Amino acid sequence: MPTYEYLCSQCGHEFARIMSFKEYEEAKVSCPQCKSLEVKQQMASFISKTSRKS
Ligand SMILES: [Zn+2]
């Protein structure tokens, strides 16, 4: 499963979540440190350049 990395806008805490795509679409990601929902997603370590259909 891909790892999604986040940076909290409130406290600057960086954290990662491992989620399926379905969870990712439905998830409300909050900072584990200050519980803020103001988190910015970082460049994921999972980079999808595949599945080009021709
Ligand atoms: Zn925070």
mmCIF file of the protein (N, C-alpha, C, O) and its ligand, coordinates in Angstrom:
data_MODEL
# 
_entry.id   MODEL 
# 
loop_
_entity.id 
_entity.type 
_entity.pdbx_number_of_molecules 
1 polymer     1 
2 non-polymer 1 
# 
_entity_poly.entity_id                      1 
_entity_poly.type                           'polypeptide(L)' 
_entity_poly.nstd_linkage                   no 
_entity_poly.nstd_monomer                   no 
_entity_poly.pdbx_seq_one_letter_code       MPTYEYLCSQCGHEFARIMSFKEYEEAKVSCPQCKSLEVKQQMASFISKTSRKS 
_entity_poly.pdbx_seq_one_letter_code_can   MPTYEYLCSQCGHEFARIMSFKEYEEAKVSCPQCKSLEVKQQMASFISKTSRKS 
_entity_poly.pdbx_strand_id                 A 
# 
loop_
_entity_poly_seq.entity_id 
_entity_poly_seq.num 
_entity_poly_seq.mon_id 
_entity_poly_seq.hetero 
1 1  MET n 
1 2  PRO n 
1 3  THR n 
1 4  TYR n 
1 5  GLU n 
1 6  TYR n 
1 7  LEU n 
1 8  CYS n 
1 9  SER n 
1 10 GLN n 
1 11 CYS n 
1 12 GLY n 
1 13 HIS n 
1 14 GLU n 
1 15 PHE n 
1 16 ALA n 
1 17 ARG n 
1 18 ILE n 
1 19 MET n 
1 20 SER n 
1 21 PHE n 
1 22 LYS n 
1 23 GLU n 
1 24 TYR n 
1 25 GLU n 
1 26 GLU n 
1 27 ALA n 
1 28 LYS n 
1 29 VAL n 
1 30 SER n 
1 31 CYS n 
1 32 PRO n 
1 33 GLN n 
1 34 CYS n 
1 35 LYS n 
1 36 SER n 
1 37 LEU n 
1 38 GLU n 
1 39 VAL n 
1 40 LYS n 
1 41 GLN n 
1 42 GLN n 
1 43 MET n 
1 44 ALA n 
1 45 SER n 
1 46 PHE n 
1 47 ILE n 
1 48 SER n 
1 49 LYS n 
1 50 THR n 
1 51 SER n 
1 52 ARG n 
1 53 LYS n 
1 54 SER n 
# 
loop_
_struct_asym.id 
_struct_asym.entity_id 
A 1 
B 2 
# 
loop_
_chem_comp.id 
_chem_comp.type 
_chem_comp.mon_nstd_flag 
ALA 'L-peptide linking' y 
ARG 'L-peptide linking' y 
CYS 'L-peptide linking' y 
GLN 'L-peptide linking' y 
GLU 'L-peptide linking' y 
GLY 'peptide linking'   y 
HIS 'L-peptide linking' y 
ILE 'L-peptide linking' y 
LEU 'L-peptide linking' y 
LYS 'L-peptide linking' y 
MET 'L-peptide linking' y 
PHE 'L-peptide linking' y 
PRO 'L-peptide linking' y 
SER 'L-peptide linking' y 
THR 'L-peptide linking' y 
TYR 'L-peptide linking' y 
VAL 'L-peptide linking' y 
ZN  non-polymer         . 
# 
_pdbx_entity_nonpoly.entity_id   2 
_pdbx_entity_nonpoly.name        ? 
_pdbx_entity_nonpoly.comp_id     ZN 
# 
_pdbx_nonpoly_scheme.asym_id         B 
_pdbx_nonpoly_scheme.entity_id       2 
_pdbx_nonpoly_scheme.mon_id          ZN 
_pdbx_nonpoly_scheme.ndb_seq_num     1 
_pdbx_nonpoly_scheme.pdb_seq_num     101 
_pdbx_nonpoly_scheme.auth_seq_num    101 
_pdbx_nonpoly_scheme.pdb_mon_id      ZN 
_pdbx_nonpoly_scheme.auth_mon_id     ZN 
_pdbx_nonpoly_scheme.pdb_strand_id   A 
_pdbx_nonpoly_scheme.pdb_ins_code    . 
# 
loop_
_atom_site.group_PDB 
_atom_site.id 
_atom_site.type_symbol 
_atom_site.label_atom_id 
_atom_site.label_alt_id 
_atom_site.label_comp_id 
_atom_site.label_asym_id 
_atom_site.label_entity_id 
_atom_site.label_seq_id 
_atom_site.pdbx_PDB_ins_code 
_atom_site.Cartn_x 
_atom_site.Cartn_y 
_atom_site.Cartn_z 
_atom_site.occupancy 
_atom_site.B_iso_or_equiv 
_atom_site.pdbx_formal_charge 
_atom_site.auth_seq_id 
_atom_site.auth_comp_id 
_atom_site.auth_asym_id 
_atom_site.auth_atom_id 
_atom_site.pdbx_PDB_model_num 
ATOM   1   N  N  . MET A 1 1  ? 0.843   -1.196 0.000   1.00 0.00 ? 1   MET A N  1 
ATOM   2   C  CA . MET A 1 1  ? 0.000   0.000  0.000   1.00 0.00 ? 1   MET A CA 1 
ATOM   3   C  C  . MET A 1 1  ? 0.878   1.246  0.000   1.00 0.00 ? 1   MET A C  1 
ATOM   4   O  O  . MET A 1 1  ? 1.960   1.242  0.587   1.00 0.00 ? 1   MET A O  1 
ATOM   5   N  N  . PRO A 1 2  ? 0.434   2.279  -0.634  1.00 0.00 ? 2   PRO A N  1 
ATOM   6   C  CA . PRO A 1 2  ? 1.235   3.505  -0.688  1.00 0.00 ? 2   PRO A CA 1 
ATOM   7   C  C  . PRO A 1 2  ? 1.286   4.228  0.654   1.00 0.00 ? 2   PRO A C  1 
ATOM   8   O  O  . PRO A 1 2  ? 0.377   4.147  1.480   1.00 0.00 ? 2   PRO A O  1 
ATOM   9   N  N  . THR A 1 3  ? 2.367   4.920  0.821   1.00 0.00 ? 3   THR A N  1 
ATOM   10  C  CA . THR A 1 3  ? 2.539   5.740  2.015   1.00 0.00 ? 3   THR A CA 1 
ATOM   11  C  C  . THR A 1 3  ? 2.270   7.197  1.663   1.00 0.00 ? 3   THR A C  1 
ATOM   12  O  O  . THR A 1 3  ? 2.805   7.718  0.684   1.00 0.00 ? 3   THR A O  1 
ATOM   13  N  N  . TYR A 1 4  ? 1.451   7.838  2.457   1.00 0.00 ? 4   TYR A N  1 
ATOM   14  C  CA . TYR A 1 4  ? 1.156   9.245  2.255   1.00 0.00 ? 4   TYR A CA 1 
ATOM   15  C  C  . TYR A 1 4  ? 1.812   10.033 3.373   1.00 0.00 ? 4   TYR A C  1 
ATOM   16  O  O  . TYR A 1 4  ? 1.628   9.743  4.555   1.00 0.00 ? 4   TYR A O  1 
ATOM   17  N  N  . GLU A 1 5  ? 2.574   11.027 2.978   1.00 0.00 ? 5   GLU A N  1 
ATOM   18  C  CA . GLU A 1 5  ? 3.274   11.823 3.981   1.00 0.00 ? 5   GLU A CA 1 
ATOM   19  C  C  . GLU A 1 5  ? 2.610   13.189 4.113   1.00 0.00 ? 5   GLU A C  1 
ATOM   20  O  O  . GLU A 1 5  ? 2.223   13.819 3.129   1.00 0.00 ? 5   GLU A O  1 
ATOM   21  N  N  . TYR A 1 6  ? 2.495   13.616 5.346   1.00 0.00 ? 6   TYR A N  1 
ATOM   22  C  CA . TYR A 1 6  ? 1.802   14.870 5.632   1.00 0.00 ? 6   TYR A CA 1 
ATOM   23  C  C  . TYR A 1 6  ? 2.658   15.773 6.509   1.00 0.00 ? 6   TYR A C  1 
ATOM   24  O  O  . TYR A 1 6  ? 3.504   15.325 7.283   1.00 0.00 ? 6   TYR A O  1 
ATOM   25  N  N  . LEU A 1 7  ? 2.396   17.062 6.350   1.00 0.00 ? 7   LEU A N  1 
ATOM   26  C  CA . LEU A 1 7  ? 3.019   18.056 7.220   1.00 0.00 ? 7   LEU A CA 1 
ATOM   27  C  C  . LEU A 1 7  ? 1.906   18.877 7.846   1.00 0.00 ? 7   LEU A C  1 
ATOM   28  O  O  . LEU A 1 7  ? 1.064   19.438 7.146   1.00 0.00 ? 7   LEU A O  1 
ATOM   29  N  N  . CYS A 1 8  ? 1.909   18.940 9.145   1.00 0.00 ? 8   CYS A N  1 
ATOM   30  C  CA . CYS A 1 8  ? 0.878   19.693 9.851   1.00 0.00 ? 8   CYS A CA 1 
ATOM   31  C  C  . CYS A 1 8  ? 1.139   21.184 9.725   1.00 0.00 ? 8   CYS A C  1 
ATOM   32  O  O  . CYS A 1 8  ? 2.244   21.660 9.985   1.00 0.00 ? 8   CYS A O  1 
ATOM   33  N  N  . SER A 1 9  ? 0.103   21.915 9.321   1.00 0.00 ? 9   SER A N  1 
ATOM   34  C  CA . SER A 1 9  ? 0.242   23.368 9.196   1.00 0.00 ? 9   SER A CA 1 
ATOM   35  C  C  . SER A 1 9  ? 0.232   24.058 10.551  1.00 0.00 ? 9   SER A C  1 
ATOM   36  O  O  . SER A 1 9  ? 0.707   25.184 10.693  1.00 0.00 ? 9   SER A O  1 
ATOM   37  N  N  . GLN A 1 10 ? -0.304  23.383 11.522  1.00 0.00 ? 10  GLN A N  1 
ATOM   38  C  CA . GLN A 1 10 ? -0.435  23.991 12.843  1.00 0.00 ? 10  GLN A CA 1 
ATOM   39  C  C  . GLN A 1 10 ? 0.855   23.890 13.647  1.00 0.00 ? 10  GLN A C  1 
ATOM   40  O  O  . GLN A 1 10 ? 1.348   24.893 14.162  1.00 0.00 ? 10  GLN A O  1 
ATOM   41  N  N  . CYS A 1 11 ? 1.397   22.698 13.753  1.00 0.00 ? 11  CYS A N  1 
ATOM   42  C  CA . CYS A 1 11 ? 2.549   22.507 14.631  1.00 0.00 ? 11  CYS A CA 1 
ATOM   43  C  C  . CYS A 1 11 ? 3.806   22.083 13.874  1.00 0.00 ? 11  CYS A C  1 
ATOM   44  O  O  . CYS A 1 11 ? 4.880   21.973 14.465  1.00 0.00 ? 11  CYS A O  1 
ATOM   45  N  N  . GLY A 1 12 ? 3.675   21.847 12.579  1.00 0.00 ? 12  GLY A N  1 
ATOM   46  C  CA . GLY A 1 12 ? 4.848   21.512 11.788  1.00 0.00 ? 12  GLY A CA 1 
ATOM   47  C  C  . GLY A 1 12 ? 5.277   20.064 11.896  1.00 0.00 ? 12  GLY A C  1 
ATOM   48  O  O  . GLY A 1 12 ? 6.336   19.681 11.398  1.00 0.00 ? 12  GLY A O  1 
ATOM   49  N  N  . HIS A 1 13 ? 4.456   19.265 12.543  1.00 0.00 ? 13  HIS A N  1 
ATOM   50  C  CA . HIS A 1 13 ? 4.777   17.860 12.713  1.00 0.00 ? 13  HIS A CA 1 
ATOM   51  C  C  . HIS A 1 13 ? 4.631   17.111 11.388  1.00 0.00 ? 13  HIS A C  1 
ATOM   52  O  O  . HIS A 1 13 ? 3.633   17.265 10.685  1.00 0.00 ? 13  HIS A O  1 
ATOM   53  N  N  . GLU A 1 14 ? 5.628   16.308 11.060  1.00 0.00 ? 14  GLU A N  1 
ATOM   54  C  CA . GLU A 1 14 ? 5.554   15.480 9.861   1.00 0.00 ? 14  GLU A CA 1 
ATOM   55  C  C  . GLU A 1 14 ? 5.202   14.065 10.248  1.00 0.00 ? 14  GLU A C  1 
ATOM   56  O  O  . GLU A 1 14 ? 5.727   13.516 11.216  1.00 0.00 ? 14  GLU A O  1 
ATOM   57  N  N  . PHE A 1 15 ? 4.313   13.489 9.482   1.00 0.00 ? 15  PHE A N  1 
ATOM   58  C  CA . PHE A 1 15 ? 3.923   12.112 9.772   1.00 0.00 ? 15  PHE A CA 1 
ATOM   59  C  C  . PHE A 1 15 ? 3.502   11.430 8.496   1.00 0.00 ? 15  PHE A C  1 
ATOM   60  O  O  . PHE A 1 15 ? 3.256   12.077 7.478   1.00 0.00 ? 15  PHE A O  1 
ATOM   61  N  N  . ALA A 1 16 ? 3.421   10.122 8.559   1.00 0.00 ? 16  ALA A N  1 
ATOM   62  C  CA . ALA A 1 16 ? 3.075   9.342  7.387   1.00 0.00 ? 16  ALA A CA 1 
ATOM   63  C  C  . ALA A 1 16 ? 1.916   8.424  7.713   1.00 0.00 ? 16  ALA A C  1 
ATOM   64  O  O  . ALA A 1 16 ? 1.786   7.922  8.829   1.00 0.00 ? 16  ALA A O  1 
ATOM   65  N  N  . ARG A 1 17 ? 1.095   8.220  6.731   1.00 0.00 ? 17  ARG A N  1 
ATOM   66  C  CA . ARG A 1 17 ? -0.017  7.288  6.882   1.00 0.00 ? 17  ARG A CA 1 
ATOM   67  C  C  . ARG A 1 17 ? 0.066   6.279  5.755   1.00 0.00 ? 17  ARG A C  1 
ATOM   68  O  O  . ARG A 1 17 ? 0.330   6.631  4.605   1.00 0.00 ? 17  ARG A O  1 
ATOM   69  N  N  . ILE A 1 18 ? -0.158  5.048  6.089   1.00 0.00 ? 18  ILE A N  1 
ATOM   70  C  CA . ILE A 1 18 ? -0.209  4.009  5.073   1.00 0.00 ? 18  ILE A CA 1 
ATOM   71  C  C  . ILE A 1 18 ? -1.673  3.627  4.879   1.00 0.00 ? 18  ILE A C  1 
ATOM   72  O  O  . ILE A 1 18 ? -2.327  3.116  5.789   1.00 0.00 ? 18  ILE A O  1 
ATOM   73  N  N  . MET A 1 19 ? -2.159  3.883  3.692   1.00 0.00 ? 19  MET A N  1 
ATOM   74  C  CA . MET A 1 19 ? -3.581  3.665  3.434   1.00 0.00 ? 19  MET A CA 1 
ATOM   75  C  C  . MET A 1 19 ? -3.768  3.096  2.038   1.00 0.00 ? 19  MET A C  1 
ATOM   76  O  O  . MET A 1 19 ? -2.948  3.291  1.141   1.00 0.00 ? 19  MET A O  1 
ATOM   77  N  N  . SER A 1 20 ? -4.851  2.403  1.892   1.00 0.00 ? 20  SER A N  1 
ATOM   78  C  CA . SER A 1 20 ? -5.256  2.011  0.552   1.00 0.00 ? 20  SER A CA 1 
ATOM   79  C  C  . SER A 1 20 ? -5.847  3.237  -0.134  1.00 0.00 ? 20  SER A C  1 
ATOM   80  O  O  . SER A 1 20 ? -6.130  4.242  0.516   1.00 0.00 ? 20  SER A O  1 
ATOM   81  N  N  . PHE A 1 21 ? -6.032  3.152  -1.439  1.00 0.00 ? 21  PHE A N  1 
ATOM   82  C  CA . PHE A 1 21 ? -6.624  4.278  -2.161  1.00 0.00 ? 21  PHE A CA 1 
ATOM   83  C  C  . PHE A 1 21 ? -8.016  4.602  -1.641  1.00 0.00 ? 21  PHE A C  1 
ATOM   84  O  O  . PHE A 1 21 ? -8.408  5.766  -1.550  1.00 0.00 ? 21  PHE A O  1 
ATOM   85  N  N  . LYS A 1 22 ? -8.745  3.567  -1.307  1.00 0.00 ? 22  LYS A N  1 
ATOM   86  C  CA . LYS A 1 22 ? -10.102 3.778  -0.827  1.00 0.00 ? 22  LYS A CA 1 
ATOM   87  C  C  . LYS A 1 22 ? -10.094 4.517  0.507   1.00 0.00 ? 22  LYS A C  1 
ATOM   88  O  O  . LYS A 1 22 ? -10.860 5.457  0.723   1.00 0.00 ? 22  LYS A O  1 
ATOM   89  N  N  . GLU A 1 23 ? -9.217  4.072  1.385   1.00 0.00 ? 23  GLU A N  1 
ATOM   90  C  CA . GLU A 1 23 ? -9.090  4.761  2.667   1.00 0.00 ? 23  GLU A CA 1 
ATOM   91  C  C  . GLU A 1 23 ? -8.636  6.205  2.462   1.00 0.00 ? 23  GLU A C  1 
ATOM   92  O  O  . GLU A 1 23 ? -9.108  7.124  3.133   1.00 0.00 ? 23  GLU A O  1 
ATOM   93  N  N  . TYR A 1 24 ? -7.722  6.381  1.535   1.00 0.00 ? 24  TYR A N  1 
ATOM   94  C  CA . TYR A 1 24 ? -7.187  7.708  1.271   1.00 0.00 ? 24  TYR A CA 1 
ATOM   95  C  C  . TYR A 1 24 ? -8.281  8.665  0.828   1.00 0.00 ? 24  TYR A C  1 
ATOM   96  O  O  . TYR A 1 24 ? -8.329  9.817  1.260   1.00 0.00 ? 24  TYR A O  1 
ATOM   97  N  N  . GLU A 1 25 ? -9.149  8.180  -0.028  1.00 0.00 ? 25  GLU A N  1 
ATOM   98  C  CA . GLU A 1 25 ? -10.222 9.032  -0.533  1.00 0.00 ? 25  GLU A CA 1 
ATOM   99  C  C  . GLU A 1 25 ? -11.230 9.375  0.558   1.00 0.00 ? 25  GLU A C  1 
ATOM   100 O  O  . GLU A 1 25 ? -11.841 10.444 0.542   1.00 0.00 ? 25  GLU A O  1 
ATOM   101 N  N  . GLU A 1 26 ? -11.392 8.467  1.492   1.00 0.00 ? 26  GLU A N  1 
ATOM   102 C  CA . GLU A 1 26 ? -12.414 8.678  2.508   1.00 0.00 ? 26  GLU A CA 1 
ATOM   103 C  C  . GLU A 1 26 ? -11.851 9.253  3.803   1.00 0.00 ? 26  GLU A C  1 
ATOM   104 O  O  . GLU A 1 26 ? -12.594 9.732  4.660   1.00 0.00 ? 26  GLU A O  1 
ATOM   105 N  N  . ALA A 1 27 ? -10.545 9.200  3.930   1.00 0.00 ? 27  ALA A N  1 
ATOM   106 C  CA . ALA A 1 27 ? -9.943  9.531  5.217   1.00 0.00 ? 27  ALA A CA 1 
ATOM   107 C  C  . ALA A 1 27 ? -9.947  11.020 5.492   1.00 0.00 ? 27  ALA A C  1 
ATOM   108 O  O  . ALA A 1 27 ? -9.729  11.838 4.599   1.00 0.00 ? 27  ALA A O  1 
ATOM   109 N  N  . LYS A 1 28 ? -10.197 11.348 6.736   1.00 0.00 ? 28  LYS A N  1 
ATOM   110 C  CA . LYS A 1 28 ? -9.943  12.684 7.252   1.00 0.00 ? 28  LYS A CA 1 
ATOM   111 C  C  . LYS A 1 28 ? -8.639  12.588 8.034   1.00 0.00 ? 28  LYS A C  1 
ATOM   112 O  O  . LYS A 1 28 ? -8.609  12.087 9.158   1.00 0.00 ? 28  LYS A O  1 
ATOM   113 N  N  . VAL A 1 29 ? -7.584  13.067 7.434   1.00 0.00 ? 29  VAL A N  1 
ATOM   114 C  CA . VAL A 1 29 ? -6.284  12.927 8.069   1.00 0.00 ? 29  VAL A CA 1 
ATOM   115 C  C  . VAL A 1 29 ? -6.058  14.077 9.039   1.00 0.00 ? 29  VAL A C  1 
ATOM   116 O  O  . VAL A 1 29 ? -6.175  15.248 8.677   1.00 0.00 ? 29  VAL A O  1 
ATOM   117 N  N  . SER A 1 30 ? -5.740  13.729 10.250  1.00 0.00 ? 30  SER A N  1 
ATOM   118 C  CA . SER A 1 30 ? -5.449  14.758 11.242  1.00 0.00 ? 30  SER A CA 1 
ATOM   119 C  C  . SER A 1 30 ? -4.075  14.519 11.833  1.00 0.00 ? 30  SER A C  1 
ATOM   120 O  O  . SER A 1 30 ? -3.567  13.397 11.837  1.00 0.00 ? 30  SER A O  1 
ATOM   121 N  N  . CYS A 1 31 ? -3.493  15.573 12.324  1.00 0.00 ? 31  CYS A N  1 
ATOM   122 C  CA . CYS A 1 31 ? -2.180  15.495 12.933  1.00 0.00 ? 31  CYS A CA 1 
ATOM   123 C  C  . CYS A 1 31 ? -2.238  14.649 14.210  1.00 0.00 ? 31  CYS A C  1 
ATOM   124 O  O  . CYS A 1 31 ? -3.082  14.898 15.071  1.00 0.00 ? 31  CYS A O  1 
ATOM   125 N  N  . PRO A 1 32 ? -1.363  13.663 14.342  1.00 0.00 ? 32  PRO A N  1 
ATOM   126 C  CA . PRO A 1 32 ? -1.382  12.826 15.547  1.00 0.00 ? 32  PRO A CA 1 
ATOM   127 C  C  . PRO A 1 32 ? -0.900  13.593 16.779  1.00 0.00 ? 32  PRO A C  1 
ATOM   128 O  O  . PRO A 1 32 ? -1.108  13.162 17.913  1.00 0.00 ? 32  PRO A O  1 
ATOM   129 N  N  . GLN A 1 33 ? -0.272  14.702 16.546  1.00 0.00 ? 33  GLN A N  1 
ATOM   130 C  CA . GLN A 1 33 ? 0.293   15.448 17.675  1.00 0.00 ? 33  GLN A CA 1 
ATOM   131 C  C  . GLN A 1 33 ? -0.685  16.482 18.227  1.00 0.00 ? 33  GLN A C  1 
ATOM   132 O  O  . GLN A 1 33 ? -0.913  16.545 19.435  1.00 0.00 ? 33  GLN A O  1 
ATOM   133 N  N  . CYS A 1 34 ? -1.269  17.303 17.325  1.00 0.00 ? 34  CYS A N  1 
ATOM   134 C  CA . CYS A 1 34 ? -2.149  18.374 17.809  1.00 0.00 ? 34  CYS A CA 1 
ATOM   135 C  C  . CYS A 1 34 ? -3.586  18.186 17.341  1.00 0.00 ? 34  CYS A C  1 
ATOM   136 O  O  . CYS A 1 34 ? -4.454  19.009 17.631  1.00 0.00 ? 34  CYS A O  1 
ATOM   137 N  N  . LYS A 1 35 ? -3.829  17.102 16.618  1.00 0.00 ? 35  LYS A N  1 
ATOM   138 C  CA . LYS A 1 35 ? -5.174  16.739 16.143  1.00 0.00 ? 35  LYS A CA 1 
ATOM   139 C  C  . LYS A 1 35 ? -5.748  17.708 15.114  1.00 0.00 ? 35  LYS A C  1 
ATOM   140 O  O  . LYS A 1 35 ? -6.936  17.643 14.799  1.00 0.00 ? 35  LYS A O  1 
ATOM   141 N  N  . SER A 1 36 ? -4.934  18.587 14.599  1.00 0.00 ? 36  SER A N  1 
ATOM   142 C  CA . SER A 1 36 ? -5.414  19.530 13.600  1.00 0.00 ? 36  SER A CA 1 
ATOM   143 C  C  . SER A 1 36 ? -5.710  18.823 12.287  1.00 0.00 ? 36  SER A C  1 
ATOM   144 O  O  . SER A 1 36 ? -5.018  17.885 11.894  1.00 0.00 ? 36  SER A O  1 
ATOM   145 N  N  . LEU A 1 37 ? -6.748  19.292 11.624  1.00 0.00 ? 37  LEU A N  1 
ATOM   146 C  CA . LEU A 1 37 ? -7.061  18.763 10.295  1.00 0.00 ? 37  LEU A CA 1 
ATOM   147 C  C  . LEU A 1 37 ? -6.360  19.566 9.198   1.00 0.00 ? 37  LEU A C  1 
ATOM   148 O  O  . LEU A 1 37 ? -6.472  19.256 8.012   1.00 0.00 ? 37  LEU A O  1 
ATOM   149 N  N  . GLU A 1 38 ? -5.643  20.591 9.617   1.00 0.00 ? 38  GLU A N  1 
ATOM   150 C  CA . GLU A 1 38 ? -4.925  21.409 8.638   1.00 0.00 ? 38  GLU A CA 1 
ATOM   151 C  C  . GLU A 1 38 ? -3.571  20.789 8.334   1.00 0.00 ? 38  GLU A C  1 
ATOM   152 O  O  . GLU A 1 38 ? -2.530  21.256 8.796   1.00 0.00 ? 38  GLU A O  1 
ATOM   153 N  N  . VAL A 1 39 ? -3.615  19.731 7.550   1.00 0.00 ? 39  VAL A N  1 
ATOM   154 C  CA . VAL A 1 39 ? -2.380  19.060 7.179   1.00 0.00 ? 39  VAL A CA 1 
ATOM   155 C  C  . VAL A 1 39 ? -2.211  19.141 5.671   1.00 0.00 ? 39  VAL A C  1 
ATOM   156 O  O  . VAL A 1 39 ? -3.179  19.074 4.913   1.00 0.00 ? 39  VAL A O  1 
ATOM   157 N  N  . LYS A 1 40 ? -0.978  19.284 5.260   1.00 0.00 ? 40  LYS A N  1 
ATOM   158 C  CA . LYS A 1 40 ? -0.672  19.334 3.841   1.00 0.00 ? 40  LYS A CA 1 
ATOM   159 C  C  . LYS A 1 40 ? 0.001   18.040 3.436   1.00 0.00 ? 40  LYS A C  1 
ATOM   160 O  O  . LYS A 1 40 ? 0.888   17.535 4.124   1.00 0.00 ? 40  LYS A O  1 
ATOM   161 N  N  . GLN A 1 41 ? -0.436  17.519 2.317   1.00 0.00 ? 41  GLN A N  1 
ATOM   162 C  CA . GLN A 1 41 ? 0.187   16.284 1.862   1.00 0.00 ? 41  GLN A CA 1 
ATOM   163 C  C  . GLN A 1 41 ? 1.518   16.580 1.185   1.00 0.00 ? 41  GLN A C  1 
ATOM   164 O  O  . GLN A 1 41 ? 1.622   17.469 0.340   1.00 0.00 ? 41  GLN A O  1 
ATOM   165 N  N  . GLN A 1 42 ? 2.510   15.828 1.567   1.00 0.00 ? 42  GLN A N  1 
ATOM   166 C  CA . GLN A 1 42 ? 3.823   15.938 0.961   1.00 0.00 ? 42  GLN A CA 1 
ATOM   167 C  C  . GLN A 1 42 ? 3.893   15.040 -0.273  1.00 0.00 ? 42  GLN A C  1 
ATOM   168 O  O  . GLN A 1 42 ? 2.986   14.255 -0.550  1.00 0.00 ? 42  GLN A O  1 
ATOM   169 N  N  . MET A 1 43 ? 4.982   15.179 -0.991  1.00 0.00 ? 43  MET A N  1 
ATOM   170 C  CA . MET A 1 43 ? 5.215   14.278 -2.110  1.00 0.00 ? 43  MET A CA 1 
ATOM   171 C  C  . MET A 1 43 ? 5.272   12.847 -1.598  1.00 0.00 ? 43  MET A C  1 
ATOM   172 O  O  . MET A 1 43 ? 6.077   12.520 -0.726  1.00 0.00 ? 43  MET A O  1 
ATOM   173 N  N  . ALA A 1 44 ? 4.435   12.022 -2.131  1.00 0.00 ? 44  ALA A N  1 
ATOM   174 C  CA . ALA A 1 44 ? 4.368   10.655 -1.643  1.00 0.00 ? 44  ALA A CA 1 
ATOM   175 C  C  . ALA A 1 44 ? 5.587   9.864  -2.091  1.00 0.00 ? 44  ALA A C  1 
ATOM   176 O  O  . ALA A 1 44 ? 6.146   10.096 -3.164  1.00 0.00 ? 44  ALA A O  1 
ATOM   177 N  N  . SER A 1 45 ? 5.981   8.932  -1.246  1.00 0.00 ? 45  SER A N  1 
ATOM   178 C  CA . SER A 1 45 ? 7.082   8.055  -1.635  1.00 0.00 ? 45  SER A CA 1 
ATOM   179 C  C  . SER A 1 45 ? 6.629   7.082  -2.714  1.00 0.00 ? 45  SER A C  1 
ATOM   180 O  O  . SER A 1 45 ? 7.427   6.503  -3.451  1.00 0.00 ? 45  SER A O  1 
ATOM   181 N  N  . PHE A 1 46 ? 5.340   6.933  -2.769  1.00 0.00 ? 46  PHE A N  1 
ATOM   182 C  CA . PHE A 1 46 ? 4.745   6.142  -3.837  1.00 0.00 ? 46  PHE A CA 1 
ATOM   183 C  C  . PHE A 1 46 ? 4.422   7.071  -4.993  1.00 0.00 ? 46  PHE A C  1 
ATOM   184 O  O  . PHE A 1 46 ? 3.541   7.923  -4.886  1.00 0.00 ? 46  PHE A O  1 
ATOM   185 N  N  . ILE A 1 47 ? 5.126   6.908  -6.085  1.00 0.00 ? 47  ILE A N  1 
ATOM   186 C  CA . ILE A 1 47 ? 4.895   7.767  -7.240  1.00 0.00 ? 47  ILE A CA 1 
ATOM   187 C  C  . ILE A 1 47 ? 4.384   6.922  -8.399  1.00 0.00 ? 47  ILE A C  1 
ATOM   188 O  O  . ILE A 1 47 ? 5.052   6.006  -8.877  1.00 0.00 ? 47  ILE A O  1 
ATOM   189 N  N  . SER A 1 48 ? 3.212   7.255  -8.819  1.00 0.00 ? 48  SER A N  1 
ATOM   190 C  CA . SER A 1 48 ? 2.584   6.439  -9.852  1.00 0.00 ? 48  SER A CA 1 
ATOM   191 C  C  . SER A 1 48 ? 2.754   7.066  -11.227 1.00 0.00 ? 48  SER A C  1 
ATOM   192 O  O  . SER A 1 48 ? 2.098   8.051  -11.566 1.00 0.00 ? 48  SER A O  1 
ATOM   193 N  N  . LYS A 1 49 ? 3.626   6.491  -11.989 1.00 0.00 ? 49  LYS A N  1 
ATOM   194 C  CA . LYS A 1 49 ? 3.737   6.911  -13.386 1.00 0.00 ? 49  LYS A CA 1 
ATOM   195 C  C  . LYS A 1 49 ? 3.401   5.734  -14.293 1.00 0.00 ? 49  LYS A C  1 
ATOM   196 O  O  . LYS A 1 49 ? 3.710   5.723  -15.485 1.00 0.00 ? 49  LYS A O  1 
ATOM   197 N  N  . THR A 1 50 ? 2.770   4.765  -13.695 1.00 0.00 ? 50  THR A N  1 
ATOM   198 C  CA . THR A 1 50 ? 2.483   3.547  -14.431 1.00 0.00 ? 50  THR A CA 1 
ATOM   199 C  C  . THR A 1 50 ? 1.055   3.585  -14.986 1.00 0.00 ? 50  THR A C  1 
ATOM   200 O  O  . THR A 1 50 ? 0.418   4.638  -15.045 1.00 0.00 ? 50  THR A O  1 
ATOM   201 N  N  . SER A 1 51 ? 0.607   2.484  -15.364 1.00 0.00 ? 51  SER A N  1 
ATOM   202 C  CA . SER A 1 51 ? -0.732  2.274  -15.867 1.00 0.00 ? 51  SER A CA 1 
ATOM   203 C  C  . SER A 1 51 ? -1.122  3.244  -16.968 1.00 0.00 ? 51  SER A C  1 
ATOM   204 O  O  . SER A 1 51 ? -2.243  3.752  -17.000 1.00 0.00 ? 51  SER A O  1 
ATOM   205 N  N  . ARG A 1 52 ? -0.195  3.489  -17.856 1.00 0.00 ? 52  ARG A N  1 
ATOM   206 C  CA . ARG A 1 52 ? -0.554  4.215  -19.060 1.00 0.00 ? 52  ARG A CA 1 
ATOM   207 C  C  . ARG A 1 52 ? -1.155  3.217  -20.038 1.00 0.00 ? 52  ARG A C  1 
ATOM   208 O  O  . ARG A 1 52 ? -0.513  2.237  -20.414 1.00 0.00 ? 52  ARG A O  1 
ATOM   209 N  N  . LYS A 1 53 ? -2.345  3.465  -20.429 1.00 0.00 ? 53  LYS A N  1 
ATOM   210 C  CA . LYS A 1 53 ? -3.018  2.505  -21.311 1.00 0.00 ? 53  LYS A CA 1 
ATOM   211 C  C  . LYS A 1 53 ? -2.899  2.978  -22.751 1.00 0.00 ? 53  LYS A C  1 
ATOM   212 O  O  . LYS A 1 53 ? -3.198  4.128  -23.071 1.00 0.00 ? 53  LYS A O  1 
ATOM   213 N  N  . SER A 1 54 ? -2.466  2.084  -23.600 1.00 0.00 ? 54  SER A N  1 
ATOM   214 C  CA . SER A 1 54 ? -2.313  2.460  -24.998 1.00 0.00 ? 54  SER A CA 1 
ATOM   215 C  C  . SER A 1 54 ? -3.066  1.507  -25.898 1.00 0.00 ? 54  SER A C  1 
ATOM   216 O  O  . SER A 1 54 ? -3.051  1.668  -27.118 1.00 0.00 ? 54  SER A O  1 
HETATM 217 ZN ZN . ZN  B 2 .  ? 0.008   19.245 14.374  1.00 0.00 2 101 ZN  A ZN 1 
# 
